[in-house]
Amino acid sequence: MFVGTRGGVVLRNRVFRRGWVDAAAVKIGEPGPTPHDLRRTCASLAVSAGANVKALQRMLGHASAKENLDTYE
């Protein structure tokens, strides 16, 4: 989770994207990935590294472990 500098509350997706992700993308000269793109990357790397599929299911909030394997393998 990411928290804001003012008040320490969790950042909303829109604020996180505009304030952090888009700014980082401009610095590296690439179009900005969405937070969901980062989630997909995390899941794909976890599957390829041999992560526990049930733990990944819980982390991603999927209804079944099969969904993880079908989507991210």
C-alpha positions, 0 to 999 in steps of 0.5 A: 500500500502507498500512503500520501505525504499529507495525513498518511492515508492510503492513496486512491488509484487515481492519485497514485497513478497521477502522482507517482506512476505517470511521473516515473513513466515520464522520467524513463520515457515510456508510456505510463503503465497502469497499476493493474499492469503492475499487478499483472507483472507481479502475478506473472513473476510470482507464477514463474518463480514457483509461488504457491498458487493458493497464496497467490490466489488469496493475494489477488483476490481470485475465486479460484487458483485455476484462474491464476494459472489460466491468466498468468502462466 
